[in-house]
Amino acid sequence: MIKVLFFAGIKEQAGRDVYMLDSSEMTVSELLAELEKTFSLQLPESLMVAVDEEYAEHDEVIKAGSTAALIPPVSGG
């Protein structure tokens, strides 16, 4: 299982803040495609993904037992 954490607008789109994905491993790109399909998400281009609290590239492999966090861009003012 891969634990996925949603924040801000992505959390609102998905209707939850945590999702457990039954997979032994997948790349960050595969994870994003799966989540877009499952939750009909519209993910921003500037979305950052952290795997086990480290920013990850789209070709990085996420293994079972890991936590992935989808971090949308933040704006301030």
JOHU-V580891 format. One line per field, one symbol per residue. ss: DSSP state (~ for helix, > for strand, _ for the rest). phi: phi as a letter, one per 20 degrees, with the letter a starting at -180 (. if undefined). burial: + if it has 24 or more other ideal C-beta (glycine too) atoms within 12 Angstrom, else -. A space follows every 10 residues. Layout:
ss = ???
phi = ???
burial = ???
This chain:
ss = _>>>>>_~~~ ~~~~___>>> >___>>>~~~ ~~~~~~~~~_ _______>>> >__>>_____ >>>___>>>> >______
phi = .dedddclff ffffmadcbd debeaaegff ffffffffdl fdefgefdcd dlmcgcefef eddgneddde dffdcca
burial = -++++++--+ --++----+- +-+--+-+-- ++-++----- +-+---++++ +----+---- -+---+++++ ++-----
